[in-house]
Every structure is written in structure tokens, then in C-alpha cells.
């Protein structure tokens, strides 16, 4: 029983490591293609192996993670940095949709196959877009989703209705 568990654990660890390498390769290629500098921390193989060898309770307690890292830097970094919540990497959708993508949104409004599909109401889209342009409501995620759907339908020559 124990050997099966250990074999499974080693397999998961190797798979996780292989998965990380795949992700890092993709991130590296995508970032280079767009002139971005991406530097994932702590990728030294000896450091990663050492971290995997540590007892779990040194790394995580309940919902609190990175315990060893936080305790290492507690006298250097302020508490507001050590314990702040995760922040996503947002994209400036609103800026794009009112800037360089504005003509595409207008074209989609005029010629979208979505209007024939009855999936989306042209009037609802128009109201959503108008509220967005007047900065009453940030509908940028909804507009982006509709723009992508419109683009896909046109590219695949999908007609409904």
C-alpha cells in the first residue's frame, strides 16, 4: 500500500514538474512574441528539489501558503506586502474597445451574424454599447465576449436563422 502511494506521489511530482516546464515554455514564447519580459521566480532545479523535500506543514497551513517564504522575509518586507491578496493581470479592455478596437465593435454592431441567430438581441447590444461609451456601466467584458463570438462566427462562416 505504502509503495503504491509513494509511486503515485513520485508520478504526480514528475508530472507536475513536466507540466510546469510546458507552461513555462509557452509563457516564454508568447512573451517574446510580444516583447514582454517574464521572469518566473525560483526556477533553480536545486531550489525546487529542496522545496519539494520540505514537510507540507512548513509550506502551507490551511488557506495560508508560502509560509517559509513569508517567514524568511518578514523582517524585510512590510506586512501589507507579505499578506496582501493575489492580484490578477488585467488587460485594458475598456481602453481597447474605445480606442483601436472601436471600429471593429461598430462593424460588428452593423453586420454581425449574431442578430440572425436570436441568441443576442441587437437592441440589447446597442444599449449595452451605448452605456459603455457614455461610461455609465463598464460592459467591456460583455462587449469583448460578443466581439470574439462575432469574429469566430464570421471566420467560420456560421449563419443562424
Residue frames relative to the residue before (quaternion, step in Angstrom):
aa qw qx qy qz dx dy dz
X 1.0000 0.0000 0.0000 0.0000 0.00 0.00 0.00
X 0.6840 0.4901 -0.2904 0.4556 3.57 0.84 -1.01
X 0.6608 0.5110 -0.3154 0.4503 3.60 0.94 -0.88
X 0.6167 0.5315 -0.3445 0.4675 3.61 1.09 -0.68
X 0.6462 0.5129 -0.3114 0.4716 3.56 0.98 -0.88
X 0.6683 0.5046 -0.2941 0.4607 3.57 0.90 -0.95
X 0.6357 0.5180 -0.3222 0.4731 3.59 0.97 -0.85
X 0.6550 0.5114 -0.3015 0.4676 3.57 0.98 -0.88
X 0.6498 0.5196 -0.3087 0.4610 3.55 0.98 -0.86
X 0.6466 0.5032 -0.3154 0.4788 3.59 0.96 -0.84
X 0.6456 0.5217 -0.3170 0.4589 3.58 0.98 -0.85
X 0.6519 0.5033 -0.3104 0.4747 3.59 0.94 -0.89
X 0.6489 0.5174 -0.3173 0.4588 3.58 0.93 -0.87
X 0.6734 0.4810 -0.2973 0.4762 3.60 0.90 -0.90
X 0.6470 0.5133 -0.3152 0.4676 3.56 0.98 -0.87
X 0.6467 0.5139 -0.3205 0.4636 3.58 0.94 -0.88
X 0.6508 0.5128 -0.3090 0.4670 3.56 0.99 -0.87
X 0.6556 0.4934 -0.3087 0.4812 3.60 0.96 -0.87
X 0.6372 0.5281 -0.3213 0.4603 3.59 1.02 -0.79
X 0.6328 0.5234 -0.3289 0.4662 3.57 1.03 -0.81
X 0.6524 0.5174 -0.3226 0.4501 3.59 0.92 -0.86
X 0.6299 0.5286 -0.3270 0.4656 3.58 1.03 -0.79
X 0.6640 0.4956 -0.3016 0.4716 3.57 0.91 -0.93
X 0.6636 0.5075 -0.3172 0.4488 3.58 0.87 -0.90
X 0.6250 0.5341 -0.3362 0.4594 3.58 1.01 -0.76
X 0.6782 0.4882 -0.2890 0.4671 3.57 0.92 -0.92
X 0.6419 0.5116 -0.3194 0.4735 3.57 0.98 -0.85
X 0.6403 0.5336 -0.3193 0.4509 3.58 0.97 -0.87
X 0.6856 0.4792 -0.2882 0.4661 3.59 0.83 -0.94
X 0.6760 0.4950 -0.2970 0.4580 3.57 0.89 -0.93
X 0.6716 0.4925 -0.3077 0.4601 3.57 0.93 -0.83
X 0.6498 0.5064 -0.3225 0.4661 3.60 0.97 -0.79
X 0.6359 0.5478 -0.3297 0.4322 3.58 1.02 -0.77
X 0.7696 0.3202 -0.1666 0.5267 3.57 1.18 -0.55
X 0.5530 -0.6603 0.3736 0.3443 3.57 1.22 0.41
X 0.4792 0.6528 -0.4566 0.3684 3.59 1.09 0.60
X 0.3026 -0.7233 0.5907 0.1906 3.53 -1.13 0.70
X 0.0121 -0.7968 0.6028 -0.0401 3.57 -0.58 1.16
X 0.0080 -0.8128 0.5816 -0.0338 3.55 -0.77 1.03
X 0.1714 -0.7863 0.5861 0.0938 3.59 -0.11 1.24
X 0.3830 -0.7515 0.4865 0.2279 3.62 -0.74 0.98
X 0.8521 0.2641 -0.1544 0.4247 3.50 -1.40 0.27
X 0.3643 0.7569 -0.4776 0.2574 3.60 0.83 0.89
X 0.3774 0.7120 -0.4989 0.3190 3.57 1.23 0.19
X 0.4871 -0.7073 0.4249 0.2863 3.60 -0.69 1.07
X 0.6350 0.5155 -0.3423 0.4625 3.61 1.02 -0.70
X 0.6511 0.5097 -0.3131 0.4672 3.59 0.99 -0.81
X 0.6506 0.5058 -0.3125 0.4724 3.59 0.96 -0.86
X 0.6503 0.5061 -0.3183 0.4687 3.62 0.93 -0.84
X 0.6422 0.5164 -0.3166 0.4698 3.58 0.98 -0.85
X 0.6593 0.5132 -0.3095 0.4540 3.59 0.93 -0.92
X 0.6469 0.5116 -0.3190 0.4670 3.60 1.02 -0.79
X 0.6748 0.5127 -0.3002 0.4379 3.60 1.10 -0.64
X 0.5560 0.6314 -0.3897 0.3746 3.61 1.20 -0.34
X 0.5604 -0.5774 0.4555 0.3808 3.59 -1.13 0.53
X 0.6119 -0.6003 0.3841 0.3430 3.53 -1.05 0.85
X 0.6799 0.5155 -0.3054 0.4228 3.61 0.90 -0.88
X 0.5779 0.5496 -0.3876 0.4623 3.62 1.22 -0.14
X 0.7239 0.4448 -0.2269 0.4760 3.56 1.17 -0.61
X 0.8192 0.0420 0.0407 0.5705 3.57 1.02 -0.74
X 0.0089 -0.7500 0.6613 0.0097 3.52 -1.18 0.78
X 0.8203 -0.0584 0.0028 0.5689 3.56 -0.45 1.18
X 0.7977 -0.2248 0.2024 0.5217 3.56 -0.70 -1.11
X 0.5815 0.5838 -0.3720 0.4273 3.58 1.27 -0.08
X 0.0770 -0.8146 0.5748 0.0028 3.54 -0.60 1.15
X 0.7846 0.3492 -0.2591 0.4420 3.52 -1.39 0.04
X 0.1486 0.8458 -0.5020 0.1025 3.58 1.07 0.71
X 0.6782 0.4883 -0.2974 0.4618 3.58 0.85 -0.94
X 0.6468 0.5167 -0.3113 0.4666 3.57 0.97 -0.85
X 0.6771 0.4917 -0.2907 0.4640 3.58 0.90 -0.92
X 0.6701 0.4857 -0.3144 0.4650 3.59 0.93 -0.81
X 0.6068 0.5619 -0.3501 0.4398 3.59 1.13 -0.63
X 0.7951 0.3202 -0.1438 0.4946 3.57 0.95 -0.88
X 0.3734 0.7718 -0.4648 0.2212 3.62 1.24 0.11
X 0.7026 0.4352 -0.2748 0.4913 3.63 1.11 -0.53
X 0.6678 0.4924 -0.2889 0.4776 3.57 1.30 -0.14
X 0.7827 0.2807 -0.1308 0.5399 3.56 0.93 -0.96
X 0.5127 -0.6382 0.4652 0.3369 3.59 -1.05 0.67
X 0.6506 -0.5432 0.3820 0.3685 3.54 -1.21 0.61
X 0.6163 0.5690 -0.3458 0.4205 3.60 1.07 -0.72
X 0.6738 0.4471 -0.2926 0.5104 3.59 1.15 -0.51
X 0.6652 0.5290 -0.3089 0.4269 3.59 0.89 -0.92
X 0.8135 0.2702 -0.1124 0.5025 3.58 0.96 -0.79
X 0.3916 0.7186 -0.4983 0.2862 3.58 1.12 0.40
X 0.5548 -0.6151 0.4347 0.3534 3.58 -1.13 0.56
X 0.6434 -0.5123 0.3972 0.4072 3.54 -1.29 0.37
X 0.1826 -0.7558 0.6177 0.1179 3.52 -1.18 0.63
X 0.3884 -0.7211 0.5265 0.2278 3.53 -0.91 0.90
X 0.4216 -0.6517 0.5573 0.2948 3.51 -1.31 0.17
X 0.1215 -0.8360 0.5341 0.0316 3.53 0.00 1.32
X 0.3123 -0.7105 0.5912 0.2194 3.50 -1.24 0.45
X 0.5118 -0.6809 0.4338 0.2938 3.60 -1.03 0.70
X 0.0833 -0.8498 0.5197 0.0289 3.57 0.62 1.17
X 0.6635 0.5164 -0.3193 0.4373 3.58 0.80 -0.98
X 0.6568 0.5085 -0.3028 0.4673 3.56 0.97 -0.87
X 0.6599 0.5035 -0.3059 0.4663 3.59 0.95 -0.84
X 0.7094 0.4844 -0.2673 0.4366 3.57 0.88 -1.00
X 0.7063 0.3815 -0.2621 0.5357 3.59 1.21 -0.37
X 0.6805 0.4459 -0.2746 0.5125 3.56 1.32 -0.07
X 0.8710 0.0637 -0.0293 0.4863 3.57 -0.60 -1.16
X 0.7186 0.4328 -0.2663 0.4748 3.63 1.08 -0.52
X 0.4014 0.7480 -0.4601 0.2603 3.59 1.25 -0.10
X 0.6626 0.4883 -0.3334 0.4598 3.66 0.87 -0.75
X 0.6334 0.5275 -0.3352 0.4562 3.61 1.05 -0.70
X 0.6344 0.5125 -0.3301 0.4754 3.58 1.02 -0.77
X 0.6508 0.5122 -0.3112 0.4661 3.59 0.96 -0.87
X 0.6535 0.5049 -0.3088 0.4720 3.58 0.99 -0.85
X 0.6327 0.5227 -0.3288 0.4673 3.57 0.99 -0.83
X 0.6372 0.5337 -0.3294 0.4478 3.58 0.99 -0.81
X 0.7204 0.4567 -0.2487 0.4590 3.58 0.99 -0.82
X 0.8455 0.2261 -0.0576 0.4803 3.59 0.91 -0.88
X 0.3863 0.7727 -0.4548 0.2163 3.62 1.18 0.15
X 0.4494 -0.6654 0.5250 0.2821 3.58 -1.06 0.78
X 0.4703 0.6832 -0.4334 0.3525 3.58 1.27 -0.19
X 0.6307 0.5660 -0.3442 0.4043 3.58 1.01 -0.78
X 0.6699 0.4824 -0.2998 0.4782 3.60 1.10 -0.63
X 0.6292 0.5918 -0.3243 0.3856 3.56 1.16 -0.55
X 0.3102 -0.7571 0.5007 0.2827 3.57 1.18 -0.54
X 0.4329 0.6747 -0.4717 0.3674 3.58 1.27 0.27
X 0.7879 0.1333 -0.0289 0.6005 3.52 1.00 -0.94
X 0.3707 -0.7183 0.5465 0.2190 3.53 -0.97 0.87
X 0.4785 -0.6689 0.4907 0.2877 3.55 -0.87 0.96
X 0.6406 0.5256 -0.3227 0.4575 3.59 1.01 -0.79
X 0.6470 0.5103 -0.3169 0.4697 3.60 0.99 -0.83
X 0.6304 0.5209 -0.3243 0.4755 3.58 1.02 -0.82
X 0.6604 0.5230 -0.3030 0.4455 3.56 0.91 -0.95
X 0.6579 0.4983 -0.3037 0.4760 3.58 0.96 -0.87
X 0.6350 0.5353 -0.3084 0.4638 3.54 0.99 -0.91
X 0.6874 0.4802 -0.2772 0.4691 3.57 0.88 -0.97
X 0.6436 0.5241 -0.3227 0.4549 3.59 0.99 -0.81
X 0.6509 0.5037 -0.3097 0.4762 3.60 0.95 -0.88
X 0.6361 0.5319 -0.3142 0.4623 3.55 1.06 -0.78
X 0.6859 0.4846 -0.2860 0.4614 3.59 0.86 -0.97
X 0.6927 0.4500 -0.2644 0.4978 3.58 1.10 -0.71
X 0.4037 -0.7519 0.4276 0.2982 3.57 1.38 0.08
X 0.3351 0.7312 -0.5149 0.2967 3.55 1.07 0.80
X 0.7855 0.0162 0.0349 0.6176 3.57 1.02 -0.90
X 0.3646 -0.7190 0.5428 0.2353 3.58 -0.97 0.83
X 0.0016 -0.8094 0.5837 -0.0645 3.55 -0.13 1.35
X 0.2534 0.8245 -0.4879 0.1342 3.60 1.20 0.33
X 0.6639 0.4967 -0.3251 0.4548 3.64 0.91 -0.79
X 0.6438 0.5084 -0.3174 0.4757 3.58 1.01 -0.78
X 0.6666 0.4963 -0.3002 0.4681 3.57 0.90 -0.91
X 0.6298 0.5311 -0.3301 0.4607 3.58 0.99 -0.79
X 0.6534 0.5119 -0.3114 0.4626 3.58 0.92 -0.93
X 0.6709 0.4861 -0.2986 0.4737 3.59 0.94 -0.84
X 0.6344 0.5280 -0.3268 0.4604 3.58 1.03 -0.76
X 0.6576 0.4950 -0.3018 0.4811 3.58 0.97 -0.84
X 0.6477 0.5092 -0.3147 0.4713 3.59 0.95 -0.85
X 0.6381 0.5238 -0.3148 0.4684 3.58 0.98 -0.86
X 0.6551 0.5151 -0.3032 0.4622 3.57 0.92 -0.94
X 0.6646 0.5079 -0.2980 0.4599 3.56 0.92 -0.95
X 0.6591 0.5109 -0.3151 0.4530 3.60 0.90 -0.90
X 0.6651 0.4900 -0.3030 0.4750 3.58 0.98 -0.83
X 0.6598 0.5196 -0.3092 0.4462 3.58 0.91 -0.91
X 0.7439 0.3818 -0.2011 0.5102 3.59 0.99 -0.86
X 0.3776 -0.7568 0.4500 0.2867 3.56 1.38 0.06
X 0.2799 0.7623 -0.5190 0.2667 3.52 0.91 1.02
X 0.0317 -0.7828 0.6207 -0.0290 3.53 -0.80 1.09
X 0.1046 -0.7839 0.6100 0.0505 3.56 -0.94 0.84
X 0.7440 0.4294 -0.2976 0.4165 3.54 -1.21 0.48
